[in-house]
Amino acid sequence: MNQHNITIEARFCPEILERILRVIRHRGFHICSMNMSITESNNINLSLTVSSQRPLELLCSQLTKLADVAGIQVSHQQKEKIRFISALSAM
């Protein structure tokens, strides 16, 4: 799976986090990490690491349609290494 680090700047309102998380889930992305801070100008900065095999543009295009989202920045992409451990090898 591909991992993507994105930063979202949005106007602070009680429901904005729920809306963003719903879009992420509906577009088939999984949240690996999340950090949110509130700025002095009553906005939020939300830093997320998401993973999916789907293209990131699919998620970004839907997030920009949210009325309270001011901007999205993609800062890094990396390939997630998945390791499978056999139950037999652990014995």
Secondary structure as UniProt FT lines:
FT   STRAND          2..11
FT   TURN            14..15
FT   HELIX           16..26
FT   TURN            27..28
FT   STRAND          30..38
FT   TURN            40..41
FT   STRAND          43..52
FT   HELIX           56..63
FT   TURN            64..65
FT   TURN            67..68
FT   STRAND          69..79
FT   TURN            87..90
//
